[in-house]
Amino acid sequence: METQLSRTMDLISNANQEFDLTNPFHQKSLISLSEHLLQLNKITIDNHKELIRRLNTPLEYQLAVKLLESRRCIENIAQPLNIAVVFAMWGEHNRLLPKTEQNQNGEDSLIAKISQLEWITRGTKVNWHLYAVDDGCPHQSGAIAQQQLERCTQATREKVTVLHLEDALPAESGPLVNLKSANDSRKGGAIVYGCHQALAQKVDAVIYTDADNSVHLGQVGLLLEKFVEQGSHVVLGNRKHPDSILVKQEERWGIGIKTLRHMQRMIGSEIFEKGIKDTQAAFKLYSADALEVILAKPTVYDFSFDTDWIFAAMEKNLPIVTVPFAFIDSAAESASIVQGPMTTWYVLLDGLVQAARARGISHSEEMADVFKSEISSHEDLELIIDTLPPELASAKEQDLGNPAVMSPQSVRMWLHSAKSMKAQAAM
């Protein structure tokens, strides 16, 4: 034990302080460190977590502990398990390619995901298949992914399928029947298509993530443990958990984000009151049974599909749990930046209202009405994002969504006032 602890301290002292998503050497170094930690079998996960709590440990070591925990979880799976991993591609033409002088944001993300899945499942009972779905990308992300796949062996290529959402539309039946074209999808349609294809291959569960490298797929064991050991049909990654690792780039929103979150949590009270605070984390697992329910009738096909799926699971009383994980923000070419932060937030709130109403989920109908009657587009949100109601100025995170802090009627009155002041200032 003493020798292994000493070795652990040496590994910590030599670990990288930062982790660059565009740097392939950082990816390889992280796996190497994780392999070294795996050999120290007398040092428990709790021992590692205690070192993280007590010491100012480097980021690479913290990430490696997450991968170590995931690997130990996956090694305990005794029966064969078939999983699919799905991600959507829109505007991913740069991040799919390696970093170069001409492509500073390149992450080689498809190859990185393949390497991560190969590492975490090697020698285990878990078999994987990766579905990369072009969501109508104007820059041909699907074609680029297919080109990058040619760098892999034939055996690996057989474990990856590149799909194009437009090939499945218009649909005469199935989960895409209400989606007219790929242009009407904003991520949700592509994820639905990928999951539908995965179910046709009789997988046991589907994990979906983002196209970038923000979530290391070496962590899939954290999700699978809850599915296999606890029988949870829905396992949601939670970046807000104290044991999560969250590395954010720049702040994307103005101070008015508290107002939007207050509205969101009041409309989606059934979700947030159950302790699900991170609805948009792109690291979730759904069992095949849960997906059969969800894909029977998706409500939305845009960025808000996450909450629609959670509502659908709640509607059928399916067990839902959350898990902490590591997330490193890949902000440079994020869709919320490219398409506009307030466009994203408008879609999220609008979809939340649609899903709550369509599925008959208990929610603040008054706040939903405030949103639908007072916010007609992302432009209305842009008028208020840099201001904050006095009622929310000192509100803490746990206060958001509480009508006693700021009622729907107060929000309505403040929206009128804020938009009026902005309009006068612009004259």
SENULO-900727 format. One record per residue (C-alpha): x, y, z. Coordinates in nm, 3 decimals. Layout:
! residues N
+---------+---------+---------+
:      px :      py :      pz :
+---------+---------+---------+
:       X :       Y :       Z :
...
+---------+---------+---------+
END
This chain:
! residues 427
+---------+---------+---------+
:      px :      py :      pz :
+---------+---------+---------+
:   0.000 :   0.000 :   0.000 :
:   0.278 :   0.242 :   0.097 :
:   0.463 :   0.178 :  -0.230 :
:   0.146 :   0.224 :  -0.437 :
:   0.060 :   0.545 :  -0.256 :
:   0.408 :   0.677 :  -0.326 :
:   0.367 :   0.583 :  -0.692 :
:   0.031 :   0.761 :  -0.699 :
:   0.190 :   1.078 :  -0.564 :
:   0.458 :   1.059 :  -0.835 :
:   0.189 :   1.026 :  -1.102 :
:   0.003 :   1.323 :  -0.958 :
:   0.315 :   1.539 :  -0.957 :
:   0.379 :   1.462 :  -1.325 :
:   0.019 :   1.499 :  -1.446 :
:  -0.078 :   1.782 :  -1.681 :
:  -0.247 :   2.085 :  -1.528 :
:  -0.458 :   2.144 :  -1.839 :
:  -0.637 :   1.934 :  -2.099 :
:  -0.658 :   2.063 :  -2.454 :
:  -0.937 :   1.900 :  -2.656 :
:  -0.750 :   1.972 :  -2.979 :
:  -0.424 :   1.811 :  -2.863 :
:  -0.390 :   1.439 :  -2.950 :
:  -0.094 :   1.406 :  -2.713 :
:  -0.318 :   1.508 :  -2.423 :
:  -0.564 :   1.235 :  -2.524 :
:  -0.286 :   0.973 :  -2.526 :
:  -0.133 :   1.100 :  -2.203 :
:  -0.469 :   1.075 :  -2.025 :
:  -0.514 :   0.712 :  -2.128 :
:  -0.155 :   0.635 :  -2.024 :
:  -0.213 :   0.787 :  -1.680 :
:  -0.540 :   0.595 :  -1.646 :
:  -0.357 :   0.272 :  -1.730 :
:  -0.098 :   0.342 :  -1.461 :
:  -0.373 :   0.406 :  -1.206 :
:  -0.542 :   0.079 :  -1.300 :
:  -0.227 :  -0.107 :  -1.200 :
:  -0.240 :   0.041 :  -0.850 :
:  -0.513 :  -0.197 :  -0.736 :
:  -0.463 :  -0.129 :  -0.363 :
:  -0.556 :   0.236 :  -0.410 :
:  -0.936 :   0.254 :  -0.411 :
:  -1.154 :   0.503 :  -0.594 :
:  -1.234 :   0.656 :  -0.256 :
:  -0.860 :   0.694 :  -0.189 :
:  -0.821 :   0.882 :  -0.519 :
:  -1.121 :   1.102 :  -0.447 :
:  -0.982 :   1.186 :  -0.104 :
:  -0.652 :   1.293 :  -0.263 :
:  -0.847 :   1.514 :  -0.506 :
:  -1.035 :   1.671 :  -0.215 :
:  -0.726 :   1.730 :  -0.001 :
:  -0.473 :   1.829 :  -0.264 :
:  -0.479 :   2.074 :  -0.552 :
:  -0.443 :   1.787 :  -0.798 :
:  -0.388 :   1.850 :  -1.169 :
:  -0.684 :   1.830 :  -1.405 :
:  -0.539 :   1.532 :  -1.591 :
:  -0.528 :   1.327 :  -1.271 :
:  -0.888 :   1.415 :  -1.189 :
:  -0.997 :   1.309 :  -1.538 :
:  -0.797 :   0.986 :  -1.511 :
:  -0.976 :   0.899 :  -1.185 :
:  -1.310 :   0.931 :  -1.368 :
:  -1.183 :   0.694 :  -1.638 :
:  -1.046 :   0.457 :  -1.373 :
:  -1.382 :   0.448 :  -1.198 :
:  -1.559 :   0.391 :  -1.529 :
:  -1.324 :   0.110 :  -1.628 :
:  -1.372 :  -0.068 :  -1.297 :
:  -1.749 :  -0.038 :  -1.339 :
:  -1.741 :  -0.185 :  -1.686 :
:  -1.514 :  -0.471 :  -1.583 :
:  -1.782 :  -0.581 :  -1.336 :
:  -2.042 :  -0.633 :  -1.608 :
:  -2.076 :  -1.011 :  -1.623 :
:  -2.321 :  -1.061 :  -1.912 :
:  -2.275 :  -0.956 :  -2.276 :
:  -2.411 :  -0.607 :  -2.335 :
:  -2.471 :  -0.434 :  -2.667 :
:  -2.473 :  -0.056 :  -2.660 :
:  -2.498 :   0.217 :  -2.922 :
:  -2.346 :   0.563 :  -2.898 :
:  -2.519 :   0.833 :  -3.103 :
:  -2.422 :   1.191 :  -3.184 :
:  -2.549 :   1.454 :  -3.424 :
:  -2.338 :   1.661 :  -3.663 :
:  -2.421 :   2.012 :  -3.776 :
:  -2.138 :   2.256 :  -3.844 :
:  -1.882 :   2.002 :  -3.720 :
:  -1.664 :   2.018 :  -4.031 :
:  -1.371 :   2.166 :  -3.838 :
:  -1.389 :   1.971 :  -3.515 :
:  -1.414 :   1.640 :  -3.701 :
:  -1.074 :   1.709 :  -3.858 :
:  -0.738 :   1.713 :  -3.678 :
:  -0.591 :   2.042 :  -3.560 :
:  -0.363 :   2.217 :  -3.809 :
:  -0.234 :   2.569 :  -3.864 :
:  -0.535 :   2.625 :  -4.089 :
:  -0.780 :   2.447 :  -3.858 :
:  -0.710 :   2.566 :  -3.504 :
:  -1.032 :   2.419 :  -3.363 :
:  -0.977 :   2.071 :  -3.502 :
:  -1.038 :   1.796 :  -3.246 :
:  -1.023 :   1.484 :  -3.468 :
:  -1.339 :   1.407 :  -3.275 :
:  -1.465 :   1.098 :  -3.459 :
:  -1.130 :   0.920 :  -3.430 :
:  -1.103 :   1.030 :  -3.067 :
:  -1.444 :   0.879 :  -2.985 :
:  -1.353 :   0.552 :  -3.153 :
:  -1.025 :   0.530 :  -2.960 :
:  -1.201 :   0.606 :  -2.633 :
:  -1.468 :   0.339 :  -2.687 :
:  -1.207 :   0.084 :  -2.791 :
:  -1.006 :   0.151 :  -2.476 :
:  -1.290 :   0.143 :  -2.225 :
:  -1.447 :  -0.178 :  -2.364 :
:  -1.131 :  -0.374 :  -2.448 :
:  -1.143 :  -0.718 :  -2.289 :
:  -1.492 :  -0.666 :  -2.142 :
:  -1.841 :  -0.801 :  -2.209 :
:  -1.951 :  -0.470 :  -2.363 :
:  -1.987 :  -0.442 :  -2.739 :
:  -2.042 :  -0.100 :  -2.897 :
:  -2.156 :   0.056 :  -3.222 :
:  -2.120 :   0.427 :  -3.300 :
:  -2.378 :   0.622 :  -3.503 :
:  -2.269 :   0.962 :  -3.638 :
:  -2.570 :   1.144 :  -3.786 :
:  -2.546 :   1.438 :  -4.025 :
:  -2.827 :   1.675 :  -3.922 :
:  -2.851 :   1.846 :  -4.262 :
:  -2.510 :   2.010 :  -4.218 :
:  -2.441 :   2.272 :  -4.489 :
:  -2.069 :   2.193 :  -4.461 :
:  -2.108 :   1.819 :  -4.529 :
:  -2.010 :   1.695 :  -4.185 :
:  -2.134 :   1.347 :  -4.276 :
:  -1.905 :   1.321 :  -4.577 :
:  -1.611 :   1.441 :  -4.370 :
:  -1.686 :   1.183 :  -4.100 :
:  -1.696 :   0.910 :  -4.365 :
:  -1.359 :   1.026 :  -4.500 :
:  -1.204 :   1.023 :  -4.153 :
:  -1.337 :   0.675 :  -4.095 :
:  -1.118 :   0.550 :  -4.380 :
:  -0.819 :   0.598 :  -4.148 :
:  -0.947 :   0.308 :  -3.935 :
:  -0.912 :  -0.065 :  -3.983 :
:  -1.186 :  -0.262 :  -4.156 :
:  -1.291 :  -0.416 :  -3.824 :
:  -1.331 :  -0.072 :  -3.667 :
:  -1.516 :   0.071 :  -3.968 :
:  -1.775 :  -0.204 :  -3.926 :
:  -1.851 :  -0.067 :  -3.579 :
:  -1.929 :   0.284 :  -3.705 :
:  -2.224 :   0.398 :  -3.915 :
:  -2.246 :   0.745 :  -4.068 :
:  -2.607 :   0.844 :  -4.132 :
:  -2.769 :   1.139 :  -4.310 :
:  -3.101 :   1.254 :  -4.165 :
:  -3.219 :   1.380 :  -4.504 :
:  -3.205 :   1.020 :  -4.636 :
:  -3.482 :   0.924 :  -4.393 :
:  -3.716 :   1.212 :  -4.483 :
:  -3.997 :   1.247 :  -4.552 :
:  -4.102 :   0.945 :  -4.346 :
:  -4.438 :   0.774 :  -4.394 :
:  -4.430 :   0.621 :  -4.047 :
:  -4.214 :   0.590 :  -3.739 :
:  -4.062 :   0.853 :  -3.508 :
:  -3.970 :   1.095 :  -3.787 :
:  -4.315 :   1.111 :  -3.946 :
:  -4.378 :   1.464 :  -3.814 :
:  -4.043 :   1.602 :  -3.929 :
:  -4.075 :   1.755 :  -4.275 :
:  -3.707 :   1.798 :  -4.363 :
:  -3.357 :   1.797 :  -4.216 :
:  -3.373 :   2.178 :  -4.222 :
:  -3.644 :   2.159 :  -3.955 :
:  -3.424 :   1.957 :  -3.722 :
:  -3.189 :   2.109 :  -3.470 :
:  -3.006 :   1.809 :  -3.327 :
:  -3.317 :   1.631 :  -3.196 :
:  -3.418 :   1.484 :  -3.532 :
:  -3.069 :   1.343 :  -3.588 :
:  -3.058 :   1.186 :  -3.242 :
:  -3.403 :   1.033 :  -3.295 :
:  -3.288 :   0.887 :  -3.627 :
:  -2.967 :   0.744 :  -3.479 :
:  -3.154 :   0.589 :  -3.186 :
:  -3.418 :   0.444 :  -3.417 :
:  -3.148 :   0.278 :  -3.627 :
:  -2.976 :   0.148 :  -3.313 :
:  -3.297 :  -0.008 :  -3.183 :
:  -3.337 :  -0.190 :  -3.514 :
:  -3.006 :  -0.361 :  -3.434 :
:  -3.143 :  -0.485 :  -3.101 :
:  -2.911 :  -0.292 :  -2.871 :
:  -2.970 :  -0.303 :  -2.496 :
:  -2.920 :   0.070 :  -2.444 :
:  -2.822 :   0.388 :  -2.626 :
:  -2.589 :   0.660 :  -2.502 :
:  -2.594 :   0.996 :  -2.675 :
:  -2.330 :   1.263 :  -2.665 :
:  -2.207 :   1.565 :  -2.862 :
:  -1.994 :   1.564 :  -3.174 :
:  -1.702 :   1.739 :  -3.004 :
:  -1.458 :   1.600 :  -2.746 :
:  -1.620 :   1.767 :  -2.444 :
:  -1.722 :   1.431 :  -2.295 :
:  -1.456 :   1.159 :  -2.287 :
:  -1.637 :   0.837 :  -2.378 :
:  -1.405 :   0.645 :  -2.150 :
:  -1.667 :   0.742 :  -1.891 :
:  -1.949 :   0.527 :  -2.034 :
:  -1.899 :   0.277 :  -1.752 :
:  -2.042 :   0.535 :  -1.510 :
:  -2.372 :   0.524 :  -1.701 :
:  -2.368 :   0.150 :  -1.762 :
:  -2.322 :   0.066 :  -1.394 :
:  -2.653 :   0.235 :  -1.309 :
:  -2.826 :   0.060 :  -1.598 :
:  -2.689 :  -0.288 :  -1.527 :
:  -2.661 :  -0.291 :  -1.148 :
:  -2.960 :  -0.077 :  -1.055 :
:  -3.190 :  -0.139 :  -1.350 :
:  -3.226 :   0.232 :  -1.421 :
:  -3.390 :   0.288 :  -1.758 :
:  -3.269 :   0.648 :  -1.778 :
:  -2.926 :   0.760 :  -1.657 :
:  -2.850 :   1.131 :  -1.689 :
:  -2.506 :   1.287 :  -1.662 :
:  -2.504 :   1.574 :  -1.413 :
:  -2.237 :   1.843 :  -1.452 :
:  -2.367 :   2.026 :  -1.144 :
:  -2.290 :   1.743 :  -0.900 :
:  -2.010 :   1.821 :  -0.651 :
:  -1.816 :   1.517 :  -0.776 :
:  -1.834 :   1.628 :  -1.140 :
:  -1.550 :   1.797 :  -1.322 :
:  -1.672 :   2.100 :  -1.515 :
:  -1.430 :   2.311 :  -1.714 :
:  -1.613 :   2.600 :  -1.876 :
:  -1.460 :   2.838 :  -2.125 :
:  -1.604 :   3.189 :  -2.131 :
:  -1.940 :   3.286 :  -1.987 :
:  -2.182 :   3.276 :  -2.278 :
:  -2.474 :   3.461 :  -2.126 :
:  -2.554 :   3.797 :  -1.971 :
:  -2.681 :   3.841 :  -1.615 :
:  -3.037 :   3.795 :  -1.740 :
:  -2.970 :   3.421 :  -1.767 :
:  -3.112 :   3.395 :  -1.414 :
:  -3.447 :   3.514 :  -1.546 :
:  -3.447 :   3.250 :  -1.819 :
:  -3.353 :   2.976 :  -1.574 :
:  -3.624 :   3.095 :  -1.335 :
:  -3.880 :   3.062 :  -1.615 :
:  -3.737 :   2.727 :  -1.727 :
:  -3.754 :   2.573 :  -1.380 :
:  -4.107 :   2.692 :  -1.321 :
:  -4.231 :   2.549 :  -1.651 :
:  -4.030 :   2.228 :  -1.607 :
:  -4.098 :   2.195 :  -1.236 :
:  -4.167 :   1.820 :  -1.261 :
:  -3.807 :   1.772 :  -1.377 :
:  -3.623 :   2.019 :  -1.158 :
:  -3.808 :   1.937 :  -0.836 :
:  -3.682 :   1.579 :  -0.870 :
:  -3.323 :   1.699 :  -0.848 :
:  -3.256 :   1.689 :  -1.222 :
:  -3.070 :   2.017 :  -1.260 :
:  -2.867 :   1.956 :  -1.575 :
:  -3.120 :   1.871 :  -1.844 :
:  -2.896 :   1.956 :  -2.140 :
:  -2.587 :   1.749 :  -2.055 :
:  -2.492 :   1.553 :  -2.367 :
:  -2.411 :   1.236 :  -2.175 :
:  -2.722 :   1.028 :  -2.121 :
:  -2.822 :   0.664 :  -2.137 :
:  -3.167 :   0.534 :  -2.230 :
:  -3.257 :   0.166 :  -2.219 :
:  -3.409 :   0.008 :  -2.527 :
:  -3.741 :  -0.016 :  -2.342 :
:  -3.733 :   0.355 :  -2.256 :
:  -3.652 :   0.448 :  -2.614 :
:  -3.943 :   0.242 :  -2.745 :
:  -4.169 :   0.464 :  -2.534 :
:  -3.997 :   0.789 :  -2.630 :
:  -3.975 :   0.720 :  -3.003 :
:  -4.340 :   0.619 :  -3.022 :
:  -4.426 :   0.989 :  -3.045 :
:  -4.150 :   1.251 :  -3.009 :
:  -4.289 :   1.597 :  -2.936 :
:  -4.000 :   1.807 :  -3.069 :
:  -3.698 :   1.764 :  -3.295 :
:  -3.483 :   2.056 :  -3.181 :
:  -3.243 :   2.136 :  -2.895 :
:  -3.526 :   2.091 :  -2.645 :
:  -3.562 :   1.719 :  -2.711 :
:  -3.373 :   1.639 :  -2.386 :
:  -3.658 :   1.761 :  -2.167 :
:  -3.919 :   1.601 :  -2.392 :
:  -3.747 :   1.265 :  -2.344 :
:  -3.727 :   1.310 :  -1.966 :
:  -4.097 :   1.400 :  -1.959 :
:  -4.176 :   1.087 :  -2.162 :
:  -3.985 :   0.869 :  -1.914 :
:  -4.165 :   1.033 :  -1.623 :
:  -4.500 :   0.981 :  -1.795 :
:  -4.434 :   0.603 :  -1.785 :
:  -4.280 :   0.610 :  -1.435 :
:  -3.946 :   0.478 :  -1.564 :
:  -3.662 :   0.487 :  -1.308 :
:  -3.433 :   0.788 :  -1.360 :
:  -3.098 :   0.845 :  -1.188 :
:  -2.817 :   1.097 :  -1.234 :
:  -2.439 :   1.052 :  -1.224 :
:  -2.147 :   1.296 :  -1.195 :
:  -1.899 :   1.304 :  -1.482 :
:  -1.626 :   1.515 :  -1.639 :
:  -1.707 :   1.777 :  -1.901 :
:  -1.465 :   2.015 :  -2.070 :
:  -1.641 :   2.286 :  -2.267 :
:  -1.565 :   2.296 :  -2.638 :
:  -1.695 :   2.646 :  -2.691 :
:  -1.519 :   2.775 :  -3.003 :
:  -1.765 :   2.629 :  -3.256 :
:  -2.055 :   2.536 :  -3.032 :
:  -2.395 :   2.552 :  -3.200 :
:  -2.514 :   2.792 :  -2.929 :
:  -2.239 :   3.032 :  -3.036 :
:  -2.272 :   2.981 :  -3.412 :
:  -2.653 :   3.003 :  -3.415 :
:  -2.673 :   3.256 :  -3.132 :
:  -2.713 :   3.195 :  -2.757 :
:  -3.059 :   3.346 :  -2.738 :
:  -3.177 :   3.145 :  -3.038 :
:  -3.077 :   2.835 :  -2.844 :
:  -3.252 :   2.953 :  -2.528 :
:  -3.569 :   3.046 :  -2.715 :
:  -3.582 :   2.697 :  -2.867 :
:  -3.522 :   2.536 :  -2.527 :
:  -3.801 :   2.726 :  -2.354 :
:  -4.046 :   2.695 :  -2.642 :
:  -3.985 :   2.321 :  -2.668 :
:  -4.022 :   2.281 :  -2.294 :
:  -4.368 :   2.437 :  -2.308 :
:  -4.466 :   2.223 :  -2.608 :
:  -4.351 :   1.900 :  -2.444 :
:  -4.513 :   1.973 :  -2.107 :
:  -4.845 :   2.053 :  -2.272 :
:  -4.836 :   1.764 :  -2.521 :
:  -4.752 :   1.504 :  -2.257 :
:  -4.991 :   1.640 :  -1.996 :
:  -4.711 :   1.697 :  -1.746 :
:  -4.787 :   1.911 :  -1.442 :
:  -4.620 :   2.251 :  -1.486 :
:  -4.673 :   2.621 :  -1.419 :
:  -4.934 :   2.695 :  -1.683 :
:  -4.922 :   3.062 :  -1.586 :
:  -4.548 :   3.086 :  -1.655 :
:  -4.590 :   2.891 :  -1.977 :
:  -4.852 :   3.144 :  -2.084 :
:  -4.620 :   3.433 :  -1.992 :
:  -4.352 :   3.286 :  -2.215 :
:  -4.581 :   3.214 :  -2.510 :
:  -4.753 :   3.554 :  -2.498 :
:  -4.454 :   3.777 :  -2.414 :
:  -4.161 :   3.609 :  -2.591 :
:  -4.214 :   3.570 :  -2.963 :
:  -3.854 :   3.511 :  -3.075 :
:  -3.490 :   3.516 :  -2.970 :
:  -3.495 :   3.892 :  -3.030 :
:  -3.717 :   3.939 :  -2.724 :
:  -3.466 :   3.745 :  -2.515 :
:  -3.182 :   3.959 :  -2.645 :
:  -3.364 :   4.265 :  -2.509 :
:  -3.356 :   4.132 :  -2.153 :
:  -3.040 :   3.920 :  -2.126 :
:  -2.824 :   4.205 :  -1.997 :
:  -3.067 :   4.313 :  -1.726 :
:  -3.204 :   4.145 :  -1.416 :
:  -3.527 :   4.184 :  -1.213 :
:  -3.469 :   4.311 :  -0.857 :
:  -3.645 :   4.001 :  -0.721 :
:  -3.377 :   3.774 :  -0.874 :
:  -3.073 :   3.992 :  -0.807 :
:  -2.986 :   3.813 :  -0.483 :
:  -3.159 :   3.484 :  -0.561 :
:  -2.942 :   3.176 :  -0.520 :
:  -2.936 :   2.883 :  -0.761 :
:  -3.177 :   2.683 :  -0.545 :
:  -3.424 :   2.976 :  -0.541 :
:  -3.475 :   2.978 :  -0.917 :
:  -3.813 :   2.837 :  -1.018 :
:  -3.976 :   2.926 :  -0.687 :
:  -4.284 :   3.142 :  -0.758 :
:  -4.256 :   3.290 :  -0.408 :
:  -3.928 :   3.449 :  -0.516 :
:  -4.079 :   3.595 :  -0.834 :
:  -4.428 :   3.506 :  -0.955 :
:  -4.526 :   3.457 :  -1.319 :
:  -4.727 :   3.780 :  -1.307 :
:  -4.423 :   3.967 :  -1.176 :
:  -4.215 :   3.819 :  -1.457 :
:  -4.475 :   3.938 :  -1.708 :
:  -4.472 :   4.292 :  -1.570 :
:  -4.093 :   4.301 :  -1.564 :
:  -4.072 :   4.177 :  -1.924 :
:  -4.299 :   4.460 :  -2.034 :
:  -4.086 :   4.712 :  -1.848 :
:  -3.749 :   4.576 :  -1.964 :
:  -3.850 :   4.557 :  -2.330 :
:  -3.998 :   4.906 :  -2.316 :
:  -3.680 :   5.052 :  -2.167 :
:  -3.466 :   4.882 :  -2.430 :
:  -3.687 :   5.008 :  -2.710 :
:  -3.666 :   5.367 :  -2.579 :
:  -3.288 :   5.343 :  -2.544 :
:  -3.260 :   5.232 :  -2.906 :
:  -3.453 :   5.535 :  -3.036 :
+---------+---------+---------+
END
